[in-house]
């Protein structure tokens, strides 16, 4: 009979409320290999990647209409987001651009001007940040935008050398 084994991953993370470190423990159970079933290739890399991503930070990228930027910025400030990065971008989605008249000639504008906002937040603040962006950017019309959420492995503040949540 095969016995299950486990790997325990322990990670200390900053706890702002308690003013110290919290320890998070993740236990992963696995069955040992059988002769006809090899060990999952890359299992160690997968576990290390899981440890780095759990718990941590998320990068939230939102592509919105340019005239909604001030409202979104105000709402993000209200929920406690300390910094944002803003880029002027062009693109299209389902909207597929539009046509314009210029000096009597009709032109097709494929790429529409948009604004991309990037915000870095702790995992526990993702939902309130998304709600602030959606509330500030929504017009109810086509082309309101998209939000992308990606995990962030590590953050380093160049000036002080702080890492992780302390560097946000």
Secondary structure, DSSP 4 states (H G I P E B T S, - for coil): ---EEEEEEEEEEEETTTTEEEEEEEEEEEEPPBTTBPPPTTHHHHHHHHHHHSS-EEEEEEEE-GGGHHHHHHHHHHTT----EEEEEEE-STT--EEEEETTEEEEE-SEEEEEEEEEEEGGGHHHHHHHHHHHH--SSTT-EEEEEEEE---B-TTT--BGGGG-
